Amino acid sequence: MSRRRNRRAPPDEWVPGTLLDWRSSTHWAATEQPCRYCGHDTHLRDSKKAPAHKVCAETALAQQAADAADAYHQRTDT
Ligand SMILES: [Zn+2]
C-alpha cells in the first residue's frame, strides 16, 4: 500500500502558528474586537471577517479536522 500523501493534506505534527497564512491586510482591522474563540480583544479577522486570533482559528481548524476524522472512523469501524 502506498504511503504517498495528498499534497494538500496537513502535516502529521501540526505546529501552532504555521497552518494559516494571514499576512494579507484583509485579516487586519483597525479596531479591536473580542476573539470569537477566546474572548480576548484582537485586531485580526478570520476569512469570514469575524474577530479571531490566528492561533485560536488554527486550533479550531485542527479540532474540526480531528473531530471529522473521529466521526469518519466511527462510521467505518462499525
Ligand atoms: Zn483568541
PDB file of the backbone (N, CA, C, O) and the ligand in Angstrom, with CONECT records:
HET     ZN  A 101       1
ATOM      1  N   MET A   1       0.843  -1.202   0.000  1.00  0.00           N
ATOM      2  CA  MET A   1       0.000   0.000   0.000  1.00  0.00           C
ATOM      3  C   MET A   1       0.870   1.240   0.000  1.00  0.00           C
ATOM      4  O   MET A   1       1.869   1.319   0.715  1.00  0.00           O
ATOM      5  N   SER A   2       0.479   2.197  -0.805  1.00  0.00           N
ATOM      6  CA  SER A   2       1.281   3.408  -0.942  1.00  0.00           C
ATOM      7  C   SER A   2       1.159   4.313   0.286  1.00  0.00           C
ATOM      8  O   SER A   2       0.081   4.453   0.864  1.00  0.00           O
ATOM      9  N   ARG A   3       2.261   4.912   0.665  1.00  0.00           N
ATOM     10  CA  ARG A   3       2.248   5.877   1.774  1.00  0.00           C
ATOM     11  C   ARG A   3       2.208   7.296   1.230  1.00  0.00           C
ATOM     12  O   ARG A   3       2.301   8.254   1.998  1.00  0.00           O
ATOM     13  N   ARG A   4       2.070   7.447  -0.088  1.00  0.00           N
ATOM     14  CA  ARG A   4       2.060   8.772  -0.691  1.00  0.00           C
ATOM     15  C   ARG A   4       0.863   9.566  -0.179  1.00  0.00           C
ATOM     16  O   ARG A   4      -0.257   9.058  -0.131  1.00  0.00           O
ATOM     17  N   ARG A   5       1.108  10.799   0.197  1.00  0.00           N
ATOM     18  CA  ARG A   5       0.063  11.631   0.793  1.00  0.00           C
ATOM     19  C   ARG A   5      -0.421  12.679  -0.200  1.00  0.00           C
ATOM     20  O   ARG A   5       0.307  13.106  -1.097  1.00  0.00           O
ATOM     21  N   ASN A   6      -1.664  13.075  -0.009  1.00  0.00           N
ATOM     22  CA  ASN A   6      -2.215  14.179  -0.775  1.00  0.00           C
ATOM     23  C   ASN A   6      -1.364  15.420  -0.502  1.00  0.00           C
ATOM     24  O   ASN A   6      -1.041  15.707   0.651  1.00  0.00           O
ATOM     25  N   ARG A   7      -1.004  16.147  -1.540  1.00  0.00           N
ATOM     26  CA  ARG A   7      -0.152  17.339  -1.353  1.00  0.00           C
ATOM     27  C   ARG A   7      -0.807  18.370  -0.456  1.00  0.00           C
ATOM     28  O   ARG A   7      -0.107  19.144   0.197  1.00  0.00           O
ATOM     29  N   ARG A   8      -2.133  18.402  -0.404  1.00  0.00           N
ATOM     30  CA  ARG A   8      -2.824  19.409   0.404  1.00  0.00           C
ATOM     31  C   ARG A   8      -3.101  18.925   1.820  1.00  0.00           C
ATOM     32  O   ARG A   8      -3.616  19.690   2.636  1.00  0.00           O
ATOM     33  N   ALA A   9      -2.780  17.705   2.127  1.00  0.00           N
ATOM     34  CA  ALA A   9      -3.043  17.177   3.464  1.00  0.00           C
ATOM     35  C   ALA A   9      -2.185  17.915   4.495  1.00  0.00           C
ATOM     36  O   ALA A   9      -1.028  18.233   4.222  1.00  0.00           O
ATOM     37  N   PRO A  10      -2.740  18.185   5.669  1.00  0.00           N
ATOM     38  CA  PRO A  10      -1.949  18.862   6.699  1.00  0.00           C
ATOM     39  C   PRO A  10      -0.853  17.938   7.205  1.00  0.00           C
ATOM     40  O   PRO A  10      -0.975  16.716   7.110  1.00  0.00           O
ATOM     41  N   PRO A  11       0.207  18.510   7.736  1.00  0.00           N
ATOM     42  CA  PRO A  11       1.280  17.678   8.273  1.00  0.00           C
ATOM     43  C   PRO A  11       0.791  16.884   9.481  1.00  0.00           C
ATOM     44  O   PRO A  11      -0.134  17.299  10.179  1.00  0.00           O
ATOM     45  N   ASP A  12       1.430  15.728   9.718  1.00  0.00           N
ATOM     46  CA  ASP A  12       1.026  14.893  10.848  1.00  0.00           C
ATOM     47  C   ASP A  12       1.231  15.619  12.164  1.00  0.00           C
ATOM     48  O   ASP A  12       0.412  15.501  13.076  1.00  0.00           O
ATOM     49  N   GLU A  13       2.311  16.364  12.268  1.00  0.00           N
ATOM     50  CA  GLU A  13       2.581  17.086  13.505  1.00  0.00           C
ATOM     51  C   GLU A  13       2.347  18.565  13.253  1.00  0.00           C
ATOM     52  O   GLU A  13       3.175  19.247  12.648  1.00  0.00           O
ATOM     53  N   TRP A  14       1.224  19.043  13.719  1.00  0.00           N
ATOM     54  CA  TRP A  14       0.838  20.420  13.485  1.00  0.00           C
ATOM     55  C   TRP A  14       1.549  21.342  14.478  1.00  0.00           C
ATOM     56  O   TRP A  14       1.562  21.088  15.683  1.00  0.00           O
ATOM     57  N   VAL A  15       2.130  22.399  13.956  1.00  0.00           N
ATOM     58  CA  VAL A  15       2.808  23.385  14.791  1.00  0.00           C
ATOM     59  C   VAL A  15       1.945  24.642  14.833  1.00  0.00           C
ATOM     60  O   VAL A  15       1.715  25.255  13.791  1.00  0.00           O
ATOM     61  N   PRO A  16       1.457  25.045  16.017  1.00  0.00           N
ATOM     62  CA  PRO A  16       0.604  26.243  16.106  1.00  0.00           C
ATOM     63  C   PRO A  16       1.275  27.448  15.465  1.00  0.00           C
ATOM     64  O   PRO A  16       2.470  27.681  15.651  1.00  0.00           O
ATOM     65  N   GLY A  17       0.493  28.212  14.706  1.00  0.00           N
ATOM     66  CA  GLY A  17       1.025  29.402  14.075  1.00  0.00           C
ATOM     67  C   GLY A  17       1.516  29.179  12.666  1.00  0.00           C
ATOM     68  O   GLY A  17       1.950  30.126  12.010  1.00  0.00           O
ATOM     69  N   THR A  18       1.459  27.932  12.175  1.00  0.00           N
ATOM     70  CA  THR A  18       2.001  27.650  10.845  1.00  0.00           C
ATOM     71  C   THR A  18       0.955  27.152   9.857  1.00  0.00           C
ATOM     72  O   THR A  18       1.285  26.868   8.706  1.00  0.00           O
ATOM     73  N   LEU A  19      -0.311  27.040  10.289  1.00  0.00           N
ATOM     74  CA  LEU A  19      -1.326  26.435   9.432  1.00  0.00           C
ATOM     75  C   LEU A  19      -1.917  27.441   8.453  1.00  0.00           C
ATOM     76  O   LEU A  19      -2.076  27.137   7.271  1.00  0.00           O
ATOM     77  N   LEU A  20      -2.241  28.631   8.934  1.00  0.00           N
ATOM     78  CA  LEU A  20      -2.893  29.644   8.106  1.00  0.00           C
ATOM     79  C   LEU A  20      -1.919  30.747   7.721  1.00  0.00           C
ATOM     80  O   LEU A  20      -0.964  31.037   8.442  1.00  0.00           O
ATOM     81  N   ASP A  21      -2.179  31.349   6.582  1.00  0.00           N
ATOM     82  CA  ASP A  21      -1.396  32.499   6.141  1.00  0.00           C
ATOM     83  C   ASP A  21      -2.295  33.728   6.197  1.00  0.00           C
ATOM     84  O   ASP A  21      -3.144  33.931   5.328  1.00  0.00           O
ATOM     85  N   TRP A  22      -2.101  34.533   7.219  1.00  0.00           N
ATOM     86  CA  TRP A  22      -2.938  35.724   7.423  1.00  0.00           C
ATOM     87  C   TRP A  22      -2.125  36.997   7.201  1.00  0.00           C
ATOM     88  O   TRP A  22      -2.385  38.017   7.840  1.00  0.00           O
ATOM     89  N   ARG A  23      -1.136  36.946   6.295  1.00  0.00           N
ATOM     90  CA  ARG A  23      -0.315  38.137   6.056  1.00  0.00           C
ATOM     91  C   ARG A  23      -1.068  39.212   5.284  1.00  0.00           C
ATOM     92  O   ARG A  23      -0.683  40.381   5.310  1.00  0.00           O
ATOM     93  N   SER A  24      -2.138  38.823   4.599  1.00  0.00           N
ATOM     94  CA  SER A  24      -2.928  39.781   3.834  1.00  0.00           C
ATOM     95  C   SER A  24      -3.573  40.808   4.762  1.00  0.00           C
ATOM     96  O   SER A  24      -3.947  40.491   5.891  1.00  0.00           O
ATOM     97  N   SER A  25      -3.699  42.039   4.275  1.00  0.00           N
ATOM     98  CA  SER A  25      -4.317  43.099   5.072  1.00  0.00           C
ATOM     99  C   SER A  25      -5.793  42.840   5.331  1.00  0.00           C
ATOM    100  O   SER A  25      -6.388  43.471   6.205  1.00  0.00           O
ATOM    101  N   THR A  26      -6.392  41.913   4.576  1.00  0.00           N
ATOM    102  CA  THR A  26      -7.810  41.612   4.803  1.00  0.00           C
ATOM    103  C   THR A  26      -8.035  40.943   6.155  1.00  0.00           C
ATOM    104  O   THR A  26      -9.167  40.864   6.632  1.00  0.00           O
ATOM    105  N   HIS A  27      -6.957  40.462   6.773  1.00  0.00           N
ATOM    106  CA  HIS A  27      -7.080  39.819   8.078  1.00  0.00           C
ATOM    107  C   HIS A  27      -6.794  40.794   9.218  1.00  0.00           C
ATOM    108  O   HIS A  27      -6.667  40.386  10.373  1.00  0.00           O
ATOM    109  N   TRP A  28      -6.694  42.080   8.890  1.00  0.00           N
ATOM    110  CA  TRP A  28      -6.375  43.087   9.909  1.00  0.00           C
ATOM    111  C   TRP A  28      -7.469  44.141   9.944  1.00  0.00           C
ATOM    112  O   TRP A  28      -7.911  44.611   8.895  1.00  0.00           O
ATOM    113  N   ALA A  29      -7.908  44.517  11.133  1.00  0.00           N
ATOM    114  CA  ALA A  29      -8.898  45.578  11.290  1.00  0.00           C
ATOM    115  C   ALA A  29      -8.332  46.642  12.220  1.00  0.00           C
ATOM    116  O   ALA A  29      -7.524  46.343  13.100  1.00  0.00           O
ATOM    117  N   ALA A  30      -8.756  47.871  12.023  1.00  0.00           N
ATOM    118  CA  ALA A  30      -8.238  48.980  12.813  1.00  0.00           C
ATOM    119  C   ALA A  30      -8.728  48.930  14.257  1.00  0.00           C
ATOM    120  O   ALA A  30      -8.064  49.425  15.168  1.00  0.00           O
ATOM    121  N   THR A  31      -9.887  48.333  14.448  1.00  0.00           N
ATOM    122  CA  THR A  31     -10.458  48.276  15.790  1.00  0.00           C
ATOM    123  C   THR A  31     -10.323  46.873  16.379  1.00  0.00           C
ATOM    124  O   THR A  31     -10.390  45.869  15.671  1.00  0.00           O
ATOM    125  N   GLU A  32     -10.133  46.839  17.695  1.00  0.00           N
ATOM    126  CA  GLU A  32     -10.064  45.558  18.391  1.00  0.00           C
ATOM    127  C   GLU A  32     -11.476  45.097  18.740  1.00  0.00           C
ATOM    128  O   GLU A  32     -12.322  45.892  19.148  1.00  0.00           O
ATOM    129  N   GLN A  33     -11.711  43.803  18.572  1.00  0.00           N
ATOM    130  CA  GLN A  33     -12.974  43.194  18.990  1.00  0.00           C
ATOM    131  C   GLN A  33     -12.665  41.855  19.648  1.00  0.00           C
ATOM    132  O   GLN A  33     -11.607  41.274  19.404  1.00  0.00           O
ATOM    133  N   PRO A  34     -13.581  41.360  20.482  1.00  0.00           N
ATOM    134  CA  PRO A  34     -13.324  40.093  21.177  1.00  0.00           C
ATOM    135  C   PRO A  34     -13.199  38.925  20.201  1.00  0.00           C
ATOM    136  O   PRO A  34     -14.029  38.762  19.307  1.00  0.00           O
ATOM    137  N   CYS A  35     -12.173  38.130  20.377  1.00  0.00           N
ATOM    138  CA  CYS A  35     -11.957  36.919  19.575  1.00  0.00           C
ATOM    139  C   CYS A  35     -13.158  35.991  19.724  1.00  0.00           C
ATOM    140  O   CYS A  35     -13.664  35.788  20.828  1.00  0.00           O
ATOM    141  N   ARG A  36     -13.607  35.430  18.603  1.00  0.00           N
ATOM    142  CA  ARG A  36     -14.785  34.546  18.649  1.00  0.00           C
ATOM    143  C   ARG A  36     -14.497  33.252  19.400  1.00  0.00           C
ATOM    144  O   ARG A  36     -15.429  32.544  19.782  1.00  0.00           O
ATOM    145  N   TYR A  37     -13.226  32.930  19.619  1.00  0.00           N
ATOM    146  CA  TYR A  37     -12.875  31.676  20.288  1.00  0.00           C
ATOM    147  C   TYR A  37     -12.521  31.884  21.761  1.00  0.00           C
ATOM    148  O   TYR A  37     -13.009  31.153  22.623  1.00  0.00           O
ATOM    149  N   CYS A  38     -11.676  32.875  22.052  1.00  0.00           N
ATOM    150  CA  CYS A  38     -11.194  33.008  23.430  1.00  0.00           C
ATOM    151  C   CYS A  38     -11.744  34.244  24.137  1.00  0.00           C
ATOM    152  O   CYS A  38     -11.657  34.335  25.362  1.00  0.00           O
ATOM    153  N   GLY A  39     -12.308  35.197  23.395  1.00  0.00           N
ATOM    154  CA  GLY A  39     -12.918  36.362  24.009  1.00  0.00           C
ATOM    155  C   GLY A  39     -11.976  37.524  24.279  1.00  0.00           C
ATOM    156  O   GLY A  39     -12.428  38.598  24.676  1.00  0.00           O
ATOM    157  N   HIS A  40     -10.666  37.333  24.071  1.00  0.00           N
ATOM    158  CA  HIS A  40      -9.722  38.430  24.264  1.00  0.00           C
ATOM    159  C   HIS A  40      -9.699  39.309  23.008  1.00  0.00           C
ATOM    160  O   HIS A  40      -9.857  38.813  21.893  1.00  0.00           O
ATOM    161  N   ASP A  41      -9.504  40.599  23.199  1.00  0.00           N
ATOM    162  CA  ASP A  41      -9.552  41.530  22.076  1.00  0.00           C
ATOM    163  C   ASP A  41      -8.443  41.250  21.058  1.00  0.00           C
ATOM    164  O   ASP A  41      -7.329  40.866  21.415  1.00  0.00           O
ATOM    165  N   THR A  42      -8.781  41.454  19.784  1.00  0.00           N
ATOM    166  CA  THR A  42      -7.808  41.251  18.712  1.00  0.00           C
ATOM    167  C   THR A  42      -8.121  42.164  17.534  1.00  0.00           C
ATOM    168  O   THR A  42      -9.276  42.508  17.284  1.00  0.00           O
ATOM    169  N   HIS A  43      -7.075  42.546  16.819  1.00  0.00           N
ATOM    170  CA  HIS A  43      -7.235  43.283  15.560  1.00  0.00           C
ATOM    171  C   HIS A  43      -7.459  42.323  14.389  1.00  0.00           C
ATOM    172  O   HIS A  43      -7.893  42.740  13.316  1.00  0.00           O
ATOM    173  N   LEU A  44      -7.165  41.050  14.597  1.00  0.00           N
ATOM    174  CA  LEU A  44      -7.200  40.082  13.499  1.00  0.00           C
ATOM    175  C   LEU A  44      -8.629  39.652  13.165  1.00  0.00           C
ATOM    176  O   LEU A  44      -9.506  39.633  14.028  1.00  0.00           O
ATOM    177  N   ARG A  45      -8.840  39.310  11.893  1.00  0.00           N
ATOM    178  CA  ARG A  45     -10.144  38.821  11.427  1.00  0.00           C
ATOM    179  C   ARG A  45      -9.919  37.532  10.653  1.00  0.00           C
ATOM    180  O   ARG A  45      -8.918  37.377   9.953  1.00  0.00           O
ATOM    181  N   ASP A  46     -10.872  36.604  10.791  1.00  0.00           N
ATOM    182  CA  ASP A  46     -10.759  35.361  10.032  1.00  0.00           C
ATOM    183  C   ASP A  46     -11.279  35.563   8.613  1.00  0.00           C
ATOM    184  O   ASP A  46     -11.597  36.685   8.221  1.00  0.00           O
ATOM    185  N   SER A  47     -11.368  34.482   7.844  1.00  0.00           N
ATOM    186  CA  SER A  47     -11.763  34.593   6.431  1.00  0.00           C
ATOM    187  C   SER A  47     -13.208  35.051   6.270  1.00  0.00           C
ATOM    188  O   SER A  47     -13.602  35.489   5.189  1.00  0.00           O
ATOM    189  N   LYS A  48     -14.007  34.952   7.347  1.00  0.00           N
ATOM    190  CA  LYS A  48     -15.391  35.431   7.289  1.00  0.00           C
ATOM    191  C   LYS A  48     -15.539  36.781   7.967  1.00  0.00           C
ATOM    192  O   LYS A  48     -16.651  37.207   8.278  1.00  0.00           O
ATOM    193  N   LYS A  49     -14.417  37.453   8.198  1.00  0.00           N
ATOM    194  CA  LYS A  49     -14.375  38.785   8.808  1.00  0.00           C
ATOM    195  C   LYS A  49     -14.781  38.792  10.287  1.00  0.00           C
ATOM    196  O   LYS A  49     -15.047  39.856  10.846  1.00  0.00           O
ATOM    197  N   ALA A  50     -14.829  37.647  10.908  1.00  0.00           N
ATOM    198  CA  ALA A  50     -15.131  37.576  12.335  1.00  0.00           C
ATOM    199  C   ALA A  50     -13.833  37.743  13.120  1.00  0.00           C
ATOM    200  O   ALA A  50     -12.799  37.211  12.717  1.00  0.00           O
ATOM    201  N   PRO A  51     -13.870  38.485  14.252  1.00  0.00           N
ATOM    202  CA  PRO A  51     -12.658  38.669  15.033  1.00  0.00           C
ATOM    203  C   PRO A  51     -12.143  37.340  15.575  1.00  0.00           C
ATOM    204  O   PRO A  51     -12.896  36.576  16.179  1.00  0.00           O
ATOM    205  N   ALA A  52     -10.871  37.069  15.360  1.00  0.00           N
ATOM    206  CA  ALA A  52     -10.280  35.813  15.830  1.00  0.00           C
ATOM    207  C   ALA A  52      -8.764  35.930  15.822  1.00  0.00           C
ATOM    208  O   ALA A  52      -8.184  36.506  14.902  1.00  0.00           O
ATOM    209  N   HIS A  53      -8.124  35.381  16.852  1.00  0.00           N
ATOM    210  CA  HIS A  53      -6.672  35.257  16.825  1.00  0.00           C
ATOM    211  C   HIS A  53      -6.311  34.146  15.835  1.00  0.00           C
ATOM    212  O   HIS A  53      -7.057  33.181  15.674  1.00  0.00           O
ATOM    213  N   LYS A  54      -5.171  34.292  15.181  1.00  0.00           N
ATOM    214  CA  LYS A  54      -4.742  33.287  14.209  1.00  0.00           C
ATOM    215  C   LYS A  54      -4.551  31.935  14.889  1.00  0.00           C
ATOM    216  O   LYS A  54      -4.982  30.907  14.368  1.00  0.00           O
ATOM    217  N   VAL A  55      -3.914  31.939  16.034  1.00  0.00           N
ATOM    218  CA  VAL A  55      -3.668  30.674  16.737  1.00  0.00           C
ATOM    219  C   VAL A  55      -4.990  30.041  17.184  1.00  0.00           C
ATOM    220  O   VAL A  55      -5.146  28.821  17.125  1.00  0.00           O
ATOM    221  N   CYS A  56      -5.940  30.869  17.631  1.00  0.00           N
ATOM    222  CA  CYS A  56      -7.253  30.339  18.029  1.00  0.00           C
ATOM    223  C   CYS A  56      -7.949  29.699  16.836  1.00  0.00           C
ATOM    224  O   CYS A  56      -8.518  28.614  16.956  1.00  0.00           O
ATOM    225  N   ALA A  57      -7.906  30.369  15.677  1.00  0.00           N
ATOM    226  CA  ALA A  57      -8.544  29.833  14.480  1.00  0.00           C
ATOM    227  C   ALA A  57      -7.866  28.538  14.048  1.00  0.00           C
ATOM    228  O   ALA A  57      -8.537  27.591  13.636  1.00  0.00           O
ATOM    229  N   GLU A  58      -6.534  28.493  14.142  1.00  0.00           N
ATOM    230  CA  GLU A  58      -5.821  27.278  13.764  1.00  0.00           C
ATOM    231  C   GLU A  58      -6.150  26.126  14.701  1.00  0.00           C
ATOM    232  O   GLU A  58      -6.299  24.983  14.268  1.00  0.00           O
ATOM    233  N   THR A  59      -6.263  26.432  15.978  1.00  0.00           N
ATOM    234  CA  THR A  59      -6.626  25.394  16.941  1.00  0.00           C
ATOM    235  C   THR A  59      -8.012  24.855  16.644  1.00  0.00           C
ATOM    236  O   THR A  59      -8.245  23.648  16.717  1.00  0.00           O
ATOM    237  N   ALA A  60      -8.943  25.757  16.304  1.00  0.00           N
ATOM    238  CA  ALA A  60     -10.309  25.336  15.979  1.00  0.00           C
ATOM    239  C   ALA A  60     -10.321  24.473  14.716  1.00  0.00           C
ATOM    240  O   ALA A  60     -11.028  23.467  14.657  1.00  0.00           O
ATOM    241  N   LEU A  61      -9.536  24.869  13.701  1.00  0.00           N
ATOM    242  CA  LEU A  61      -9.460  24.075  12.475  1.00  0.00           C
ATOM    243  C   LEU A  61      -8.905  22.689  12.749  1.00  0.00           C
ATOM    244  O   LEU A  61      -9.420  21.691  12.244  1.00  0.00           O
ATOM    245  N   ALA A  62      -7.853  22.633  13.553  1.00  0.00           N
ATOM    246  CA  ALA A  62      -7.247  21.336  13.876  1.00  0.00           C
ATOM    247  C   ALA A  62      -8.251  20.462  14.623  1.00  0.00           C
ATOM    248  O   ALA A  62      -8.320  19.254  14.394  1.00  0.00           O
ATOM    249  N   GLN A  63      -9.038  21.085  15.528  1.00  0.00           N
ATOM    250  CA  GLN A  63     -10.039  20.330  16.282  1.00  0.00           C
ATOM    251  C   GLN A  63     -11.140  19.817  15.354  1.00  0.00           C
ATOM    252  O   GLN A  63     -11.593  18.680  15.484  1.00  0.00           O
ATOM    253  N   GLN A  64     -11.567  20.675  14.410  1.00  0.00           N
ATOM    254  CA  GLN A  64     -12.590  20.253  13.445  1.00  0.00           C
ATOM    255  C   GLN A  64     -12.092  19.078  12.616  1.00  0.00           C
ATOM    256  O   GLN A  64     -12.835  18.128  12.370  1.00  0.00           O
ATOM    257  N   ALA A  65     -10.834  19.141  12.186  1.00  0.00           N
ATOM    258  CA  ALA A  65     -10.269  18.050  11.385  1.00  0.00           C
ATOM    259  C   ALA A  65     -10.198  16.769  12.211  1.00  0.00           C
ATOM    260  O   ALA A  65     -10.485  15.685  11.704  1.00  0.00           O
ATOM    261  N   ALA A  66      -9.816  16.892  13.480  1.00  0.00           N
ATOM    262  CA  ALA A  66      -9.736  15.716  14.349  1.00  0.00           C
ATOM    263  C   ALA A  66     -11.119  15.135  14.582  1.00  0.00           C
ATOM    264  O   ALA A  66     -11.298  13.917  14.560  1.00  0.00           O
ATOM    265  N   ASP A  67     -12.111  16.016  14.810  1.00  0.00           N
ATOM    266  CA  ASP A  67     -13.482  15.551  15.023  1.00  0.00           C
ATOM    267  C   ASP A  67     -14.013  14.846  13.771  1.00  0.00           C
ATOM    268  O   ASP A  67     -14.669  13.809  13.871  1.00  0.00           O
ATOM    269  N   ALA A  68     -13.726  15.412  12.593  1.00  0.00           N
ATOM    270  CA  ALA A  68     -14.186  14.800  11.348  1.00  0.00           C
ATOM    271  C   ALA A  68     -13.523  13.442  11.154  1.00  0.00           C
ATOM    272  O   ALA A  68     -14.173  12.493  10.715  1.00  0.00           O
ATOM    273  N   ALA A  69     -12.244  13.342  11.475  1.00  0.00           N
ATOM    274  CA  ALA A  69     -11.540  12.061  11.349  1.00  0.00           C
ATOM    275  C   ALA A  69     -12.125  11.045  12.311  1.00  0.00           C
ATOM    276  O   ALA A  69     -12.308   9.882  11.953  1.00  0.00           O
ATOM    277  N   ASP A  70     -12.423  11.480  13.543  1.00  0.00           N
ATOM    278  CA  ASP A  70     -13.023  10.570  14.526  1.00  0.00           C
ATOM    279  C   ASP A  70     -14.382  10.076  14.035  1.00  0.00           C
ATOM    280  O   ASP A  70     -14.687   8.887  14.115  1.00  0.00           O
ATOM    281  N   ALA A  71     -15.202  11.016  13.518  1.00  0.00           N
ATOM    282  CA  ALA A  71     -16.530  10.644  13.038  1.00  0.00           C
ATOM    283  C   ALA A  71     -16.414   9.671  11.876  1.00  0.00           C
ATOM    284  O   ALA A  71     -17.188   8.719  11.777  1.00  0.00           O
ATOM    285  N   TYR A  72     -15.458   9.906  11.009  1.00  0.00           N
ATOM    286  CA  TYR A  72     -15.250   9.018   9.861  1.00  0.00           C
ATOM    287  C   TYR A  72     -14.883   7.614  10.343  1.00  0.00           C
ATOM    288  O   TYR A  72     -15.426   6.620   9.860  1.00  0.00           O
ATOM    289  N   HIS A  73     -13.962   7.544  11.292  1.00  0.00           N
ATOM    290  CA  HIS A  73     -13.518   6.243  11.788  1.00  0.00           C
ATOM    291  C   HIS A  73     -14.637   5.530  12.524  1.00  0.00           C
ATOM    292  O   HIS A  73     -14.756   4.308  12.432  1.00  0.00           O
ATOM    293  N   GLN A  74     -15.477   6.287  13.266  1.00  0.00           N
ATOM    294  CA  GLN A  74     -16.583   5.633  13.967  1.00  0.00           C
ATOM    295  C   GLN A  74     -17.571   5.032  12.983  1.00  0.00           C
ATOM    296  O   GLN A  74     -18.123   3.955  13.211  1.00  0.00           O
ATOM    297  N   ARG A  75     -17.789   5.761  11.858  1.00  0.00           N
ATOM    298  CA  ARG A  75     -18.723   5.254  10.856  1.00  0.00           C
ATOM    299  C   ARG A  75     -18.157   4.026  10.137  1.00  0.00           C
ATOM    300  O   ARG A  75     -18.900   3.098   9.818  1.00  0.00           O
ATOM    301  N   THR A  76     -16.853   4.020   9.884  1.00  0.00           N
ATOM    302  CA  THR A  76     -16.264   2.924   9.110  1.00  0.00           C
ATOM    303  C   THR A  76     -15.898   1.733  10.001  1.00  0.00           C
ATOM    304  O   THR A  76     -15.712   0.624   9.500  1.00  0.00           O
ATOM    305  N   ASP A  77     -15.793   1.955  11.322  1.00  0.00           N
ATOM    306  CA  ASP A  77     -15.436   0.859  12.230  1.00  0.00           C
ATOM    307  C   ASP A  77     -16.605  -0.080  12.476  1.00  0.00           C
ATOM    308  O   ASP A  77     -16.398  -1.251  12.794  1.00  0.00           O
ATOM    309  N   THR A  78     -17.828   0.412  12.335  1.00  0.00           N
ATOM    310  CA  THR A  78     -18.977  -0.432  12.686  1.00  0.00           C
ATOM    311  C   THR A  78     -19.545  -1.143  11.477  1.00  0.00           C
ATOM    312  O   THR A  78     -20.515  -1.891  11.600  1.00  0.00           O
TER     313      THR A  78
HETATM  314 ZN    ZN A 101      -8.401  34.140  20.587  1.00  0.00          ZN2+
END
